[in-house]
């Protein structure tokens, strides 16, 4: 029977999947996609806070709007000036 090297397996698993981290994709500072969200905690024109399995992600800026919300993702548009991660 052949032994399986666990370090070899872990090197092929994406870090975001392994640690339940959100995937965050910015388009400049005008739009952001958050995959892996579990809900919107706060929604105002100057702050949007998104809950994920691993952390809360807050986006600060001006004229922030939720363009799309699904069961696992959120798209925020506006003028994003700051991003904050809280565990």
N, C-alpha and C positions, 0 to 999 in steps of 0.2 A: 504494500500500500504506500502510495506517495504522500509525503508530508506537504501541507500547504503553508506557504510563507505568508503570514498575516500582514506583514509590512508591505508586501507586494500587492495585496488586495487593496489596502487602504490608499495606495498611491494612485489607483485608478478611479476612486470615488471622489466626486467633486466636493470640495470643502463645504460649500453652502448646503449640500444635501446631508453630509455627514453630521453637521452640527446644527441643523435646522435654522440656518441663517437666511435672512431675506436676500433676494437678488434685487439690487437697486441700479437702475439704468438712467443716467442723466442725458438729456439732449440740451447741451449748453447749460444755461441757468434759467431756461424757460419752461422746461417740462421734465418730469421725473416719473418713472414707472417703478412701482414697488411690487414685486412678486413675492408671495408668501405672507401676505397680510391676513390677519384674523379679525380686523375691524378698525373702524375709524373712531378714535377716542375724542378728538376735538377738531372742529372744522370752522374756521373763521377766515376772513380775507387776509389776515396777516400771519396765521399759524395753522398748520394742519399736523395733527399727531396721529400716527398709524401704529397700531399694535401688531406685533408679529410673535411667533412662538418664542423667540430668543430675546427680544428687546422691543423698546418703543422708539420709533424714529419720528423726530419732529422736523418739519420744514418751515422756515420762517421766510417772509418776504412780503410782497405787495400783490394785490389782486389775485390771490391764490384761489383756484377753483378746482373742484373734483370733476374731471372730464369723463372718467369711467370708473365704475366700481363693479368688481365681480367677486365671487366667493374666495378667490385667492390673490387678487391683484387690484391695485389702485393706480390711476394716472392722475397726476396733479399738474396743473399748468399755472403759469403766472410768472412773476419775477422772483426767483428764489435767491435769497441772500445768505442763508445759513442753514446747515443741517446738523442735527444733534441726535446722538445715540445714547439711550439710557437703558441700563440693564436692570 
